[in-house]
Structure formats: C-alpha cells, structure tokens
Amino acid sequence: MVADSKQFEKVQGHFLACVVCWLLGAAFLFPWNSILTVGDYYYAVFPSYHPSRVFTLIYQPVGLVTSLIFTWYEARCSTRLRVLAGFSLFFIMILLLIVVDLATSGQGSVGAYVAVCFLIAGCAIADGTSQGGILGDLSLMEPAYIQAYSGGLAVAGVSTSVLRLITKVAFGGSSFGLRKGALTFLGIAAFTQLCGLTLYSVVFPRVPAVKAYRLKAMQQGSLTVSDDLAVAGVKKESKDAETGSLPPRLSVTELCVQNWDYLVDMVIIYTVSLSIFPGFLYEDTGNHKLGAWYALVLITMYNSGDLIGRCTPLIDRLLLHSRTWLAIWSWARLAFIPCFYFAAKYADQGWMIFLCIMLGWTNGHLSTNIFMVAPNGYTGPEQNAVGNILVLFLILGLSIGVTADWLWLIGKGW
C-alpha cells in the first residue's frame, strides 16, 4: 500500500514537473535570445563592429571553457548552487547592459562597445555554469522532462522574435524607437531570470516526481542532488550508505568514448546552425521587399521551426532511437550551407524563409532526440555526467559555428 501511494505521488507530480521544466527552459534562454533579437538596435548603435557576429564569437568560447570546467568536476559540484549562480549572474549582467545603455544615452562609443562585450562574456559564464547543471539534472529523470525543457528553450526564441516584431511596430524603426524596444526587451529578460531563479530554488525541488528521481540518484551515489533534496526535506544519507554497495561509476572520459557518435552529431548540428544563424541572416541575405523587417522575419522563422522540431519527438514514430540515423541526418545538414549561399544570391525571400524553417526544425528535432536517448541505460550519477557532456559538445559546436560564420565575409571586406 505504501509503494502504491509513492507511485501515485510520483505520477501526480509528473505533469507539474513537465510544466516547470518548460518554464525553466523559456526563462533560461530568454536573455541570450533577447540580445540576439535586438541585434538590429546594436547594428544601429555600432554599425562598423559586426555586433551579432562579435557577440556570438565572445559568448560561445567563454561558455565553452566554463562548461568544460564544470563538466570535468560535475560529480563534486552541487547542481543547485550551479543553477542558482547561473540565473543570478544572468540577472546581474542584463541589468548592467541596461545601465550601460542608459549611462551612454545609446551612443555608439568604443568604450560602450567594450563594456557590452564584457557583459556578454559574463552572460556566457552564467550559461556555462548552469546549462550543464540543468540538463544533467534532468537527464537522471524522465526523457519527457528534457523534451519539455528543450521546448521551453525554443519558446524563448519564438517569444523574443514575436515580441521584437511587436515592439518594432509599437515604437517604430527610428533610432529612438529601436532603443526603447531594446531596453524593453532587456527589462523583460531580467524579470525572466528572477522567475527562473524562484522556480528552480523553491518550486522544482518540492515536486513529488522530482524528489523521487533525485532520491533514487542519491541512493545510486550521486553527490550533486543533496542540496536540492535537503530543501525538499529529505535528509542526506550517510557516506557509507551512499557508497557501500555501489559499483564504480564510469568516468567522464569513459562516457565520452561510449557516446562519441552522439557527441560528434551534436557538434555537427550546432556548427551548421550557428554558421548561418544569426550573423549570416543579418548581414548576407541581401535587400528584399521586406526591407528592415527581413532579418527579423528570417530569425522568427528559424525560431518557429526550432520550436516545432523540439516538439516532434513527442510523436513516438519520429523519435530517432537509431544512432546510425541520427548520424546520417546530422551530417546531411551540411547541405544547408550551399543551399543558403545560393538562395541568398539567386533566390527570392520565399526560399530563404523556407530554408530558415527547415534549419530550425532539424536543429530542434535532432538535438532533442539526442538529449532524450543518450542517457538511457546508465545510473543516475552517470546520466548526470552524460547530460553535462552533451551540453559541453553542444557549446563546442556553437563555438565552431560562430567562428565559421565569419567565413561568409571573405571577399566582402570589413
């Protein structure tokens, strides 16, 4: 009867856990998507400095180094402290972006640009600190929670794109209107970080299903969940009880070797995506009937496709369990690079919109598939490590992609 009661409690909290994971994903990625989405404002303020390309070039390598450090030491780091530190740092950096803009009155000085770049690096540290922690935490739970969180990430992209279109209509396309829209976005982004901080620190640890998975992970030797369980009222077991009869867990290196194909897939997926989005879409798509709206529409279409792609794994027939097919489809995305080149050079805006939707859909679908299937078959501590490793290689792909994005400028001058 007690077992039945516990099972009912776990099922009872499942839907709430999915909702909170979805909200966490939306809150987590909203700041970075806001910075990308107000790129038209930064292009107006810093027209000679390629802000979209430079910001991503700063963000991804700094995030990569931070993520590498936390991945290597993930087994000894409190997930709770990592995530809360990430949300808090995001909040501070976004507030300082607003302060810099207000202090300089939106003037495009070199000093202001350098300050913005330093704050972007701070956001990258926040990302690298917390993103692996969240995905590692969810990897030792239900794959549905990863899908919900992944869907929330895409919702952040779509919502920022739609809100940017709304603010562009409301405030106009003048420099003053662009600035008001950008400050509005940054204010909303700061608020989302407070919401994410509250959700993760107060609500998520107390969800019955989440408590059950974390307790199971602790019984398997995980040291990363203790702080969250303590907040939920679960006392930490003694060290002997934790480690007495447990088999030795696989190391980070061993897990990398066993999952090398997933890691290569992740690098290829995000290298292709970031070699096109957002820099190429802002600077290399030419002039079309949509004028100043064109880049915003393309980015909105990409984010919409990404949202659809992160939801399609919910359809069981579309969930790719085959490692071979995941590799084939990941490598097939390389074809997007010549397709975008020729579409920008010769095709009309309809083809570009279609390609952006497909680029986003394949990005969301394939990456979510990998996050859902890769941790299967491991113990809780190993699943946490796999989640951290996947995030590390995701950011590696992003870093390679933003570097490759500069190749589009060859022959065009600076």
N, C-alpha and C positions, 0 to 999 in steps of 0.2 A: 504493500500500500504506500509506503514511503517512497519507493522507487517510482511508482506511478505518479505520485504527487510532484516529485522533482522533474520528471519528464514533462508533465503538464506545465510546470512553471517555465521550463526551458522553451517549449513551444509557444507559450503565452507571450514571451518576450521576443520572439523571433521577428515579428513584424516591426516592433518598435526599434529593434536593433538595426534593421534594414533602413528605416526612415532616418535614424540618427547618422548612420554611415553615409547616406545620400546627402544629408545636410552638411556633414563634415567635409565631404568632397567638394561641395559647392563653396563652402567658406574658405577652404584651404587654397584653392586655385584662383579665387576671385581677385586678390591683389595683383598677381602677375598678369592675369588676363586684362585687368584694368590698365596696367602700364602699357601693354601691347595695344590695347584698343584705343587709347588716347594718343597713339603714335602720330596721328595727323597734327595734334597740338604740338608735340615735341618737334615734328618736322617744320612747323611754322616758327618755332622759337629758335631751333638750332638747325637751320636748313643745310649747312655745309658739313655737318658732322655725322651723317648717316645714323641717327639715333636708334632706329629699330634694329639695325644690324649690330651696332656697338653695344646696346643694352643686352641683347641676347648673347653676344660674344663675351661679355663680362659675367652675366648671370650663370650660364651653364658650366663653364670651367670651375668657378668658385663653388658652385653647388656640387660639382663632381668631387672635388677634393674633400669637402666637408662630408659628403656621403661616404666616400672611401674610408675616412677615419672611423665613422660610426659603424660602418659595415664590419670592419675588422674587429671592433670591440663590442659588437652588438650584444653578445651573450652576457656582458657585465654591465650594460647600461640600462637604467630604468626607462622603459618606454614612456611612462607617464611624464617624467621630467623632460625627456626629449621633445615630446609633442607640445607640452605646455610652453617650453622655451621657444619652440619654433613659432607658435601662434603669437606669443608675446613680442618676439623680435620683429615679426611681420608688422604688428600693430605700431610699434615704435618707428620703424623705417617709413611706413606710409605716412604717419603723422609728420615726420621730418621732411618728406617730399613736399607736403603742403606748406610747411614752414618756409622751406627754401623758395618756393614759388611766390609766397606772399612777401618774403623779405626782399626779393629781387624784382617784385612787381611784374613778373613774367618776362623780364628782359633776358635776351639770349647771350649773356656774357660767358666767357670761358670759365670763370670761377663757378658760376651756377651750374654749368655743364659738368665740371669735375665733381661738384658736390652731389649732383644727381647720380653720377656714375658710382660714387662711393656708397650711396644709399641703395642703389641697385645691387651692389655686391653684398650689402647687409641683408637684403631680401633673399639673396642666393644662399647665404649661410643659414637663414631661417628655414629655407626649403630643404637644404641638405641635412639639417638637423632632424627635422620632423617627418619628412615624407617617408623615408625608410622605416621609421618607427611605426607609423600608421599602417603601412602595407604589411610590415612584418607582424604586427599585432593582429590584423585581420586574416593573415594567411594561416594562423593557427585556429581560426574559427571556420565559419561556413563560407564556401565559394560565393554564395549569394551576397554576403556582406561586401566582398571585394567588388562584385558587379555593381552593387548599389553605390559604393564609394566611387567607383570608376564613372558611373553615370552622373554622379554629383559633380565630378571634375568637368565633364562635358557641359553640364548645365551652367556652370560658371562661365564657360566660353560663350555659350549661346546668349545667356542673360546680359553679359557685358556688351556683346555685339549689338543686341537689340536696344539696350539702353543707350548705347552710343548713337545709334540712328535716331532715337527719340530726342536725345539732348541736342543733336545736330539740327533737328527741325525746330526744337524749342528755343535754342539760343542762337541759331543762325551759324553761318560759316565764316563770319568775321573773326579777327584775332581775339577780340573780346569775348565773342560767343564761344570760340574754341577753349579759351581759358576757363570760362565758367563751367563748361561741360567737363573739362579735365578735373577741376577741383571738386566738382560734384562726385565724379567717379572715385577719386581718391578718398573722399569722405565716406562714401558707401563702403569702400574696401576696408577702411579702418574699422568700421562698425561690424562688418562680417567677421573680422578677426576676434573681436570681443565675443561675438555669438559662438564662434568655433571654440574659443577658449572655455566658455561656460559649458557648452555641450560635452566636450571631452572630459573636463575636470569634474563635472557634477552629475550629468545625466548618464553618459555612456557607461561608467563603471558600475552603476546600480541596475542596469538592465539585466534581468534574470538569466537570459541566454548568454550574455557576455560573461557574467560571473561564472557560469558553468564551464565555458570553454577555457577561461583563464585559470580556473581551479584545476582543470584537467592538465593544462600545460605546466602548472606549478608542480603537480604530482609527478610529472614526467621529467622534472629537473630544471624547469625554466626559472631564471632569476629576474627576468625582465618584467614580469607581471605582478610582482609582490606589492609594489606601491599602489597600484590600482585596486588590488584585492583588499588591501588594508583600508582604503577609502570606502569600499563596499562592505566593510565589516567582517571580512574573512581574515582570520589570524594566519600569519605565516607559519608553516610547519618547520620543525627543527631541521638542521642541516643533514643530520643522519637520516631522517625520514625522507628527505628530498633525494638524497643521492645513494642511499644504502643498497638498493637492489636494481638500480637503473643501468642499462647498457650504456657504454660510452657513446656520446653523440658525435656525428660527423663534423669535421672541421669546415671552416669556410672554404678552404682550398678544395677539399674533397667534394663539397656540394657544387662548387663551380665546375669541377671535372664531370660530375654526373649530369649536370644540366647545361653543358656547354652549348648545345644547339639552341635551347631557349634563349640563352644569353646573346648568341650571335643574331638570332631573329630579332631580339629587342633592339640591338644596336642598328641593324639594317632598317627596321621600321622607322625609328626616330631620326636616323640620319637622313633618310629620304624626305620625311615630313619637314624637318627644320631647314633643309637646304632650299626649300620653297617657301615655307611659312615662317615668319611673316614678311621677311625682307624682300624677297622676290615679288610678292604680291603688292607691296607698297611702291617699289621703285622700278620694276621691269615689265609691267604689263601694258605700257603704252597709254594713250589717251583714247577714250571711248565716249559713247553718248552719255554715260552716267557721270562723267566728269569727276569732280572731287568725291563723289559718292562711291566710285568704282572700287577702290581698295577696301572700303568698309563693307561693301556688299560681298566681295570675294571672301573676306575673313569671316563674315557671318555665315556664308555658305559652307566654308570649311568647318566651322564650329558646329553647325547644324548636322553635317554629315558625321562628324565625330560623335555627337550625341546619339544619333541613330545607331552607329556602329557599336557603341558601348552597351546598347540595349539589346541588340540582336542575339548575343549569346544566351539570353533568356529563352530563346527558341531552341529546344534541345537538338533539333536536326542541324542547326547552324553552329553549335558548339563544337569546335575542332579539337578532338582528343588526339588525333594523329600528329606526332611530332614531324613526320615527313611532310604532310600537307601544310602544316604551319610554316615550315622552312620554305616550301615551294612558293606559297603566297607572299611570304615576306620578301623573298628575293625578286619576285615578279613586280613588286612595287618600284623597282629601279626604272621601269619603263615610264614612270610618271615624269622623270627628268626631261627626256627628249620631247615627251608629249606637251609639257608646259612650255618648253622653248619654242616649239613650232606653233603652238596655239597663240602665244604672245606675239609672235612675229607675223603670222599669216591669218589666224582665225578671228572670228568676231567674239564679242563678250559672252555669248551663249555657251560656246565651247569652254571658255575659261571658268564660267560658273559651274558647268557640269564636272569639269576636272577637279575643281575645289571640293565639290560634294563627295566625289569618289575618293579623293586623297584623304579627306576627313573620315569617311566611313571605314575605309580599310585600316586606317591608323587606329581608330577606336575599337574595331571588331577584333583585329589580330592581337593587339596588346592586352585587351581584357581577357581574351581566350588564354593567353599565356599565364597571366596572373591567376586565373581560376584553376588551371590544370597542373601547373608546375609544382605547387607544394604538396600535391596528393602523394600519400604513401610514406610520409615522414612523421616523426614525433613532433610534438608542439614546439620545443626549442629549435629543432631543425627547420620546421616550417617558417618560424620567425626569421631565421637566418636566410632562407630562400627568398622570402619577401624583400629583405634588405638587399640581397644580391641583385635581384631583378631590378629594383629601383636604381642601384648603382649603375648597371649596364644601360638602363633607360637613359639616365643622365649622360652617360658616355656617348650614346647615340645622339642625344641632343647637342652635345658639345661638338661632335664631329660635324653634325648638320649645320650648325650656325657658322662654323669655320668654312665649310664648303659653300655656304650661301654667298660668301664674298667672291667666289669664282665667277658669278654672273657679271661682276663688274669689269672683268678682263676686257680690254679694248674700248672701254667707255670712259676711262679717265676718272678722276676724283672730283 
